[in-house]
Amino acid sequence: MRKAIAILILIFLLFGNSLIGCNKVFGESLQTQTPSLEISAKSAILVDFDTGKILYEKNSHEKLPPASITKIMTMILICEAIEKGRIKLSDRVIASQNASSLGGSQIYLKENEEMTVEELLKSIAIASANDACVALAEHIAGSVQEFVYMMNKKAKELGMLDTNFVNPYGLDAENHYTSAYDVAIMSRELLKHKIIRKYLTTWVDTIREGKFGLTNTNKLVRFYRGCTGVKTGSTDKAKFCVSASALRNGLHLIAVIMGAPDSKTRFNEATKLLDWGFANFSMYSPYSKGYCFGKVKVKNGIEKEVEAILSTDVKLLVKKGDESTVESKVTLPQQISAPVKTGQKIGKLELWQEGKLLGAYDLIAKKDVQKRNLFDIFRMLFRLES
């Protein structure tokens, strides 16, 4: 019996995480299920962009075909290529025969047709153009296969354990899948790229010198206040999916719906999740980066003390109305020794609520404080005598 128990313990230690099937990219779940949050889609998740807290989830790790939500990862790689200087928005891209022959949502690229990176990118973000995905994939990586390799590599880097991509556009294919949890991860990553935000929130635009119109497939861009993106998708296998994000009063939420029976349901249920999140939670930001929490004496420094400032903005997700119950605890030493470097950690700020630690933040030195040398000592003595 003891031997059997020991074997079971060993199996759990070796494979526990995979058996549970739970990624740990996002923070602790704050889910509070209520009858009003009944979701008919196969899977769903609601997360906070800033803190990564999960507010609601339903079958969030179920592996499902993602349809055009796949393009979120495609856009991440395009944004990275632009930001790293590998490509420019003004670059001319020549469409291949491969790009021009793709079906589904498209802008009807013709073989050898030239378009700028910007035109192709907004065609993906707004109109979900499959052919534009292929054109940019080939432009960035040399081939679609190499671009897909880059997609899967990036997915692993982000901690997307429920995902495997086969193409950059999302048409149904064997072994092409992801989960609502992973879609939330890559949606959050995409929204960090400022360059894509204007395209994600554009309702209508044009390409080909105004001759070809683009209309956003995400109806929430037009009809949901504060919508910031992100992407829709639908195929026979995937049914109807959407990753919808919105920002109100400093609270930025991402709602993912996968496997909804129809388009109306996906938007209604994404709206339901976002509405519930905004009604029940708030982003509490009591301190900003650089806020001074006091001064610390510097032993043997050319200056007697240095300011202890906050290293980053404080953003805490709390239940609406509970902001006043958050308490601050500051820990600073009475004295530190010179030399002191700008940005050096010299203290800590903790935010507590009803005995629970909500967050801990570094307090850092505002500026350098050099150590006194012999000349400094003589100069100080001279001043005392005079």
N, C-alpha and C positions, 0 to 999 in steps of 0.2 A: 504493500500500500504506500509506504513512504517513498519507494522508488518511483512509483507512478506519479505521486504528487511532485517529486523533484523534477521529473521529465516535463510535466505540465508547466511548472514555474519556468524552466529553461526555455520552453517554446514561447511562452509569453514574453520573456525578456528579449528573445531574439526577434520575434515577429509581432510583438504587441501592437506597435503603431499601425502596421499594415492590416492586422486583424480588425482593429477598431476602424480603420479607414478614415481617419480624421486628420486633416491638415491643421497646422497650428500657425498659419500666417496671421489670421485675424485674432483679436483679443477675446477675452471672456464674453460669453453670451449674456445679454441682458434681456433675452426673450421673455415676453409676458403674453402668453396666448389668451385670446379672448374670443368669444363666439363671432364677434364682428370681423375677425381676421381669418375666417375660413377661406382657404385658397383652393380653387378647383384644379389649377395647373399641376402638372406632375411634380414639379419642384420649384422652390422659391427661396429667396433670402433677402434680408434688408440689413444693410451695414452702414455704419458711419464712416465717411471718407477720412476724416481727420484722425480719429482714434483707432479705427479698425474694429470697433465693438460691433458684435452681432446683435441686432434688435429682434429679429424674427428669422426663423428658418423652417423649411419643410423639405425633407428629403434632399438636403442641400448638396450631398456628396454623390447622388445618383448620377451615373454616367449616361449622358444622353446626347443625341446628335444636336449640334448647336446652330445649324444653318448659318445665316450671314453674321451671326454674332461672332463667328470666327474672325471676321474682319477687324475686330478690336485688336487682336494680336498683330494683324497685318499693319494696321495703322501705328501701333507702338513701334514696330521696326522701321517704318518709314520716317516717323518723327525722330527716332534715334539717329538714323542716317543723315537727316538734315542737320540736326544739332551737332553732330560730330564732324560736319563739313564734307561728308562723303558725296552728298548730292545737294543741289540747291533747288529752291522752288522754281527758279527760272530755267532750269535745265530742260532741254528738248528731249523727249523720249519717242523713239520710233516703235510703233506697234508691230509685233511679230505676227506671223500667220497663226501661231498658237493663241495669241491674245484675241485676234479677230474672229476666231472660230468658236469662242466660248458662248454658251447659252445662258439662260436665266436673266437676272437683272443686269442690264448692260447699257452702255452709251453707244453701242454699235460701232466700235473701232474698226476701221478698215486696215488691211495689211499695208504697212509702210506709212500709215498716217502719223503725223507728228503732233504731239501735245506736250505742254509743259508739265512738270511734276505737280505744280499747284493745281492745274486743271484736273489731273488724274486723281490727286488726293481728295479734292472736294467732291469729285464724282463718286468716290468710295464712301466718304463720310456722309454725304447728303443722299445720294441716289443708290447706294449699295451696288455699284457697278463691278461685276465680276471681271469683265475684260480689263478694266483699269487696274484691278489687283494683279492680274497676270503681267501686264505691261510694266508696272512698277517693281514687281517681284523679280522679273528678268533684268530690269535696269539696275537694281541694287545688288542682286546675288549672282547674276549670270544665267540662272535657270530657276524654274519653279521648284525643282527638287531641292536645290541648295537653299532656297528661301524657306521652304518647309522645315528643313533641318534647323535653320536659324530660329524659326518659330518654336519648335519643340525645345531647343536649347534654352530660349528665353523663358519658356513656361516652367522649366525645371528651376531656373534661377529664381523665379518668383515664388516657387513653392506650390505650383499647380500640379498636385499629385494625381488628379482625376482626369488628366487631359492627354490626348494624343491627336495631333493634326496630320492630315494627309494632303490637304490643299489650302491655299491662302484665301479662299472665297466662301467655302462652306456648303457647296452642293453635296448632297448625300453621297457618302463613300464608306466602304468597309473600313473599320478601325479608326474612324474619325469621330471623336467624342470629347465632351467636357462635362462639367457640372456647374450648377448655379453658384456654388462656392467659388470655383475657379474663374467663372465669368466675372464675379464681383472683384476678385483679385486683379484681373487684367483690366477691368473697367477703371478701377482705382489707379492703376499704373498709367493708363492712357490719359486720365484727367490731370495728371501731374505735368503733362506736356502742354504748355501754354499755346504752342503753335497750332494745336488741333482744335482748340476750344471754339473759335469763331466758326469753323466748318460744322462742328457738331450741333451748333445752335442756329444754323442758317435754315430758314424755312424754304425759300426758293432762291435759285441762282441760275446762271447760264454758263455754257461753254461754247466753243466754236464761234467766238465773236458775237455772242448773243443769239445764235441760230438754234441752239439746242438747250431746252429747259431742264432744270433739275429741281425736283421737289423732295423734301425730306421724308423718308419712310417712317420716321418717328413722329407721330402726330402730337405727342406731348410737347414737342418743341414749340408748337403753335398754341396749344390749348392748356398747358399746365404751367402755372406761375412759378418762375424760378428755374425752369428746366435747363440743365446744363449738358444733356446728352442722354443716351450714348449710342445705342445701336439696336436695330430690330433684326429679325430673321424668321424665315418660314420655308419649310420644305414638306414634302409628303411624310417623311419620317420624323422630322423634328417638330411638326405641327407649328405652333406660333410662339415665338420667343421675343423677349425684349429685355435689354438692360437700360434702365431709366434712372437718371440722376437729377437731383434738383437741390438748389441752395436757397435757404430762407433764413434770415436773421442770424447768419453765421453758422447755421447747421446745414451740413452738406451730406445728403443721403444718397445711397445707391440701392435700387430695388431691381432684382433679377427675377424674371418669370420665364420658366421653360416648360414646353409641352402643353401650352394652353390650347383648348379645342378650336378657337377661332381668334381673329385679330381683335375684335371688340373685347373679348375676355382678357387678352394679355394686357391691353392698355388699362382696362378697368381695374384689374387686380394689381398692376404696378401702381396705379393711382391710389388704390386702397392702402397699399403698404406705405407709400410716401405720406399720405394724409395722416395715417395713424402715427407714423414716426414724428412728424412735425407737431402733432397734437399732444404727444406724450413726453417728448424729450426736448432738451435745449442744450446749446453749447455754452458752457460757462467759461468765460475768459477773464479771470480776475486780475491777471498780471500779463504784461507784455515783455518781450525780449528787451533787456537792458534796464529793467526796473531795479532800483537800488534797495537792497535790504539792510544796509548798514555799512559800517566801516570796520576793518580789522587792523589791529596794530601790527606793524612790520618791524621785527627785531633786526637791528643792524642795517636798516635801509636808509637810503638818502632821503626818503620821505617816511614820516612816522606811521602812516596808515594808507590803506588802499580800499576803495569801494568794492563791495561784493554785489555783483549784478547778476540778473537772471540770464541764463545762456540761450533760452528759447522762449517762444510764446507759450503760455499755459492754456491748453484747451481741454476741458473736461466735459464729457457727456454725462448729464445728470437728468433725472426725471424732472419734468417741468414743475416749478414751484419749490423744489428742494435746494435751490442755490444757496439759501441762507444757512443751511445746515453744514456747509463745507467749511472746515477749519484748516488754518495754515499753521505749520510748525517749521520754524527756521532754525537750522543748526549752523552756528559759526564758531570758529575757535577764538579764544581771547587774543591769540598772537600767532603769527607765522614768521618764518625766517626769510630774510632776503638772500638771494635775489628772487623776485617774483616776476613771472611772465604774464603778459596779457593773455587772458583766456584760461589761465591756470585754475583748476578746481580748488576752491577754498571753503566751500560750504554746501549746504543742501536745503532745498525747500520740499516739504512734504504736504500734500493735501489729503485730509482725512474726512470721512463722513460716517458717522455712527460707528466708529471703531474700525472702519475699513479703509485701507490705503487706496486712494484713487490714482495717485501719481506722485512721482519723485523727480525733482529737477535739480540740475547742478547750478550752484552759484559760483561765479568765476570772477577773477580779478579784472577790474576795468582797464588797468594799464600796467606797464612794466614799473617795477621798483628795483633799482640797482642796489647792490650791496655797497655799504660805505667802505671806502679805502682810507689809507693813512692821510691823504690830502684832505678828504672830507672831514675827518676827525679834527685836524688842525684848524681848518676853516671854521668849524663849529665852535671850537675853544676860543678862537680869536673873536668871534661874534659875542660870546659870553663875556669876555674881558672888556670889550669895547662898550 
